[in-house]
Amino acid sequence: MKSQNYTVTTTASLLIAAAPSNRTIYIHVLGNGTVYLGGSDVTSANGLVTEKGAVPFEMQLPANESVYAVASVTEQVRILRPSNDGN
């Protein structure tokens, strides 16, 4: 497994790039705010919500799919993903 830190801002940004295989990804918000997950068009109105008080968010990410994130204030998130996923 590989862990990485990311900064999520008010502009949707790539959190997890597409890879050729299915993966289990864990996402944990480190700050006190809310992070919204989705596609490249993610917003606070259409994104899947995760926040610090939640347990790390477990996601089954299909092959060739990406995850983007946006927050209402700058937030730090930590990602845990397979080390052999090509990214």
Backbone as ProteinMPNN parsed JSONL, in Angstrom:
{"seq_chain_A": "MKSQNYTVTTTASLLIAAAPSNRTIYIHVLGNGTVYLGGSDVTSANGLVTEKGAVPFEMQLPANESVYAVASVTEQVRILRPSNDGN", "coords_chain_A": {"N_chain_A": [[0.85, -1.18, 0.0], [0.343, 2.303, -0.499], [0.712, 5.482, 0.882], [-0.428, 8.84, 0.668], [-0.379, 12.402, 0.918], [-2.676, 15.025, 0.275], [-3.701, 18.259, -0.822], [-6.778, 19.747, -0.788], [-8.768, 22.056, -2.442], [-10.985, 24.851, -3.131], [-11.433, 24.496, -5.773], [-12.174, 21.951, -8.037], [-10.067, 19.158, -8.019], [-7.786, 16.654, -9.215], [-7.695, 13.73, -7.406], [-7.271, 10.969, -7.314], [-5.823, 9.279, -9.855], [-6.817, 7.634, -12.921], [-6.455, 4.09, -13.401], [-5.391, 0.933, -14.79], [-6.666, -1.197, -13.501], [-9.078, -2.549, -11.099], [-9.44, -1.077, -7.847], [-9.036, -0.814, -4.272], [-9.535, 1.951, -2.367], [-8.66, 4.182, 0.237], [-9.77, 7.056, 1.899], [-9.086, 9.796, 3.932], [-10.079, 12.596, 5.724], [-8.124, 15.14, 7.028], [-8.326, 17.702, 8.077], [-10.739, 19.961, 9.643], [-12.973, 20.339, 8.11], [-15.298, 19.689, 5.394], [-15.103, 17.427, 2.685], [-15.777, 16.905, -0.727], [-16.41, 14.31, -2.963], [-16.039, 13.075, -6.304], [-16.596, 13.088, -9.856], [-14.82, 14.851, -12.498], [-16.38, 17.091, -12.551], [-17.169, 17.657, -9.98], [-18.866, 19.187, -7.231], [-19.889, 20.992, -4.255], [-22.563, 20.608, -4.275], [-23.104, 18.269, -5.684], [-21.329, 16.281, -4.966], [-20.013, 13.362, -3.239], [-20.053, 13.187, 0.212], [-17.484, 13.479, 2.656], [-15.84, 13.682, 5.801], [-13.753, 14.881, 8.556], [-14.63, 13.713, 11.012], [-15.631, 11.318, 10.187], [-15.035, 7.807, 9.686], [-12.132, 6.557, 7.932], [-12.847, 6.817, 4.512], [-13.854, 4.207, 2.53], [-13.384, 3.091, -0.735], [-14.387, 1.381, -3.619], [-12.832, 1.436, -6.467], [-13.439, 1.391, -9.824], [-11.726, 0.021, -12.722], [-9.966, 2.285, -14.83], [-11.191, 4.606, -13.912], [-11.352, 7.836, -12.342], [-10.92, 9.926, -9.406], [-12.061, 12.961, -8.187], [-11.801, 15.862, -6.068], [-13.241, 18.403, -3.979], [-13.455, 21.209, -1.767], [-15.011, 23.368, 0.667], [-13.374, 25.022, 2.072], [-9.785, 25.149, 2.205], [-8.484, 21.926, 2.592], [-6.767, 19.165, 4.079], [-6.105, 15.914, 2.962], [-5.648, 12.39, 3.328], [-4.584, 9.667, 1.446], [-4.829, 6.193, 0.971], [-3.67, 3.665, -0.985], [-3.309, 0.929, -3.383], [0.069, -0.026, -3.931], [0.871, -0.838, -6.402], [-0.695, 0.253, -8.43], [-0.098, 1.724, -10.649], [0.128, 4.502, -10.501]], "CA_chain_A": [[0.0, 0.0, 0.0], [1.053, 3.573, -0.593], [-0.057, 6.595, 1.436], [-0.056, 10.146, 0.139], [-1.128, 13.551, 1.4], [-3.132, 15.935, -0.768], [-4.412, 19.463, -0.429], [-8.01, 19.929, -1.559], [-9.175, 23.458, -2.372], [-12.333, 25.15, -3.613], [-11.477, 24.111, -7.182], [-12.084, 20.492, -8.187], [-8.737, 18.717, -8.427], [-7.616, 15.207, -9.3], [-7.236, 13.117, -6.166], [-6.794, 9.633, -7.669], [-5.833, 9.124, -11.308], [-7.283, 6.359, -13.469], [-5.478, 3.001, -13.523], [-5.974, -0.141, -15.601], [-7.291, -2.278, -12.722], [-9.93, -2.176, -9.964], [-8.65, -0.828, -6.645], [-9.666, -0.363, -3.038], [-8.9, 3.209, -1.977], [-9.12, 4.749, 1.507], [-9.61, 8.507, 1.933], [-9.345, 10.316, 5.273], [-9.946, 14.048, 5.828], [-7.33, 15.489, 8.206], [-8.777, 18.978, 8.615], [-12.032, 19.951, 10.32], [-14.05, 20.63, 7.178], [-15.931, 18.664, 4.576], [-14.56, 17.231, 1.34], [-16.76, 16.313, -1.629], [-15.745, 13.447, -3.923], [-16.825, 12.784, -7.498], [-15.902, 13.199, -11.131], [-14.146, 16.135, -12.748], [-17.36, 18.164, -12.367], [-17.649, 17.613, -8.594], [-19.117, 20.415, -6.48], [-20.512, 20.696, -2.966], [-23.96, 20.267, -4.53], [-23.296, 16.942, -6.275], [-20.292, 15.356, -4.538], [-20.175, 12.459, -2.111], [-19.496, 13.9, 1.362], [-16.705, 12.839, 3.706], [-15.293, 14.696, 6.696], [-12.812, 14.378, 9.551], [-15.264, 12.867, 12.014], [-15.975, 10.021, 9.594], [-13.936, 6.847, 9.563], [-11.608, 6.664, 6.564], [-13.815, 6.445, 3.492], [-13.375, 3.107, 1.683], [-13.991, 3.181, -2.054], [-14.023, 0.407, -4.639], [-12.684, 2.253, -7.662], [-13.324, 0.552, -11.011], [-10.631, 0.287, -13.663], [-10.06, 3.438, -15.726], [-11.962, 5.689, -13.297], [-10.608, 8.792, -11.518], [-11.68, 10.595, -8.351], [-11.742, 14.369, -7.969], [-12.293, 16.356, -4.784], [-13.379, 19.839, -3.779], [-13.83, 21.543, -0.391], [-15.435, 24.766, 0.798], [-12.137, 25.678, 2.519], [-8.658, 24.256, 1.935], [-8.422, 20.785, 3.498], [-5.753, 18.141, 3.843], [-6.621, 14.551, 2.989], [-4.661, 11.334, 3.185], [-5.06, 8.573, 0.605], [-4.124, 4.919, 1.041], [-4.033, 2.943, -2.203], [-2.333, -0.105, -3.718], [1.325, 0.523, -4.437], [1.105, -1.289, -7.773], [-1.805, 0.657, -9.302], [0.389, 2.45, -11.818], [0.177, 5.96, -10.299]], "C_chain_A": [[0.891, 1.238, 0.0], [0.16, 4.66, -0.009], [0.495, 7.902, 0.89], [-0.935, 11.209, 0.769], [-1.477, 14.447, 0.227], [-3.771, 17.156, -0.127], [-5.599, 19.62, -1.363], [-8.465, 21.369, -1.35], [-10.602, 23.617, -2.889], [-12.495, 24.864, -5.103], [-11.313, 22.596, -7.28], [-10.696, 20.109, -8.698], [-8.659, 17.198, -8.374], [-7.018, 14.68, -8.003], [-6.615, 11.746, -6.461], [-6.939, 9.469, -9.178], [-6.334, 7.742, -11.704], [-6.123, 5.372, -13.548], [-6.159, 1.847, -14.25], [-6.666, -1.265, -14.82], [-8.205, -1.715, -11.633], [-9.046, -2.006, -8.735], [-9.546, -0.526, -5.459], [-8.86, 0.823, -2.551], [-9.491, 3.648, -0.639], [-8.792, 6.236, 1.514], [-9.976, 8.988, 3.333], [-9.092, 11.821, 5.281], [-9.209, 14.367, 7.12], [-7.781, 16.777, 8.864], [-10.156, 18.852, 9.247], [-13.221, 20.173, 9.401], [-14.554, 19.415, 6.437], [-15.287, 18.635, 3.206], [-15.616, 16.493, 0.526], [-16.015, 15.558, -2.726], [-16.648, 13.207, -5.126], [-15.961, 12.808, -8.737], [-15.295, 14.575, -11.301], [-15.08, 17.329, -12.567], [-17.878, 18.256, -10.934], [-17.793, 19.01, -8.003], [-19.678, 20.014, -5.117], [-21.975, 20.296, -3.141], [-24.147, 18.844, -5.057], [-22.289, 15.895, -5.797], [-20.689, 14.483, -3.366], [-19.41, 13.052, -0.931], [-18.651, 12.98, 2.24], [-16.086, 13.954, 4.546], [-14.441, 14.049, 7.772], [-13.443, 13.418, 10.544], [-15.63, 11.478, 11.503], [-14.756, 9.098, 9.64], [-13.351, 7.017, 8.162], [-12.608, 6.075, 5.568], [-13.204, 5.363, 2.606], [-14.129, 3.14, 0.364], [-13.473, 2.056, -2.942], [-14.009, 1.168, -5.955], [-12.491, 1.353, -8.878], [-12.13, 0.952, -11.887], [-10.972, 1.499, -14.526], [-10.946, 4.57, -15.209], [-11.064, 6.538, -12.405], [-11.522, 9.349, -10.436], [-11.15, 12.016, -8.22], [-12.323, 14.788, -6.63], [-12.341, 17.873, -4.784], [-13.799, 20.054, -2.328], [-14.248, 23.004, -0.34], [-14.313, 25.634, 1.356], [-11.002, 24.689, 2.248], [-8.557, 23.184, 3.011], [-7.275, 19.866, 3.11], [-6.43, 16.777, 3.914], [-5.462, 13.583, 2.824], [-5.318, 10.191, 2.418], [-4.201, 7.347, 0.869], [-4.608, 4.103, -0.142], [-3.0, 1.873, -2.503], [-1.067, 0.507, -4.307], [1.583, 0.137, -5.885], [0.01, -0.849, -8.727], [-1.386, 1.524, -10.469], [0.458, 3.955, -11.665], [1.116, 6.31, -9.173]], "O_chain_A": [[2.038, 1.203, 0.445], [-1.016, 4.753, -0.36], [1.697, 8.058, 0.678], [-2.089, 10.955, 1.112], [-0.684, 14.613, -0.699], [-4.312, 17.084, 0.977], [-5.442, 19.625, -2.584], [-8.539, 21.845, -0.217], [-11.328, 22.638, -3.061], [-13.599, 24.982, -5.634], [-10.408, 22.027, -6.669], [-10.212, 20.664, -9.684], [-9.361, 16.546, -7.601], [-5.962, 15.134, -7.562], [-5.561, 11.407, -5.921], [-8.048, 9.515, -9.711], [-6.28, 6.8, -10.915], [-4.969, 5.757, -13.736], [-7.387, 1.799, -14.314], [-7.198, -2.194, -15.427], [-8.111, -0.538, -11.288], [-8.034, -2.691, -8.586], [-10.669, -0.045, -5.615], [-7.651, 0.722, -2.345], [-10.691, 3.5, -0.411], [-7.676, 6.634, 1.179], [-11.031, 8.642, 3.863], [-8.016, 12.273, 4.889], [-9.615, 13.92, 8.192], [-7.638, 16.936, 10.077], [-10.682, 17.746, 9.371], [-14.362, 20.193, 9.863], [-14.275, 18.273, 6.802], [-14.965, 19.676, 2.633], [-16.266, 15.573, 1.021], [-15.1, 16.098, -3.347], [-17.87, 13.142, -4.992], [-14.753, 12.578, -8.679], [-15.259, 15.369, -10.361], [-14.615, 18.462, -12.443], [-18.918, 18.87, -10.695], [-16.967, 19.893, -8.237], [-19.912, 18.834, -4.859], [-22.562, 19.701, -2.236], [-25.223, 18.267, -4.902], [-22.388, 14.732, -6.187], [-21.588, 14.822, -2.597], [-18.233, 13.384, -1.067], [-19.045, 11.851, 2.532], [-15.84, 15.049, 4.041], [-14.404, 12.825, 7.896], [-12.837, 12.401, 10.883], [-15.907, 10.573, 12.29], [-13.61, 9.548, 9.632], [-14.016, 7.571, 7.288], [-13.137, 4.981, 5.765], [-12.155, 5.577, 1.999], [-15.358, 3.208, 0.341], [-12.269, 1.811, -3.008], [-15.063, 1.503, -6.494], [-11.496, 0.633, -8.964], [-11.608, 2.063, -11.795], [-12.127, 1.705, -14.901], [-11.401, 5.405, -15.991], [-10.13, 6.028, -11.788], [-12.746, 9.257, -10.535], [-9.941, 12.239, -8.151], [-13.235, 14.141, -6.115], [-11.585, 18.537, -5.493], [-14.426, 19.183, -1.726], [-13.875, 23.789, -1.212], [-14.3, 26.845, 1.139], [-11.258, 23.497, 2.079], [-8.546, 23.493, 4.202], [-6.873, 19.808, 1.948], [-7.229, 16.516, 4.813], [-4.428, 13.923, 2.25], [-6.451, 9.801, 2.7], [-2.979, 7.453, 0.977], [-5.807, 3.871, -0.296], [-1.91, 1.901, -1.931], [-1.135, 1.452, -5.093], [2.44, 0.737, -6.533], [-0.207, -1.506, -9.745], [-2.239, 2.013, -11.21], [0.819, 4.64, -12.622], [1.288, 7.487, -8.856]]}, "name": "protein", "num_of_chains": 1, "seq": "MKSQNYTVTTTASLLIAAAPSNRTIYIHVLGNGTVYLGGSDVTSANGLVTEKGAVPFEMQLPANESVYAVASVTEQVRILRPSNDGN"}
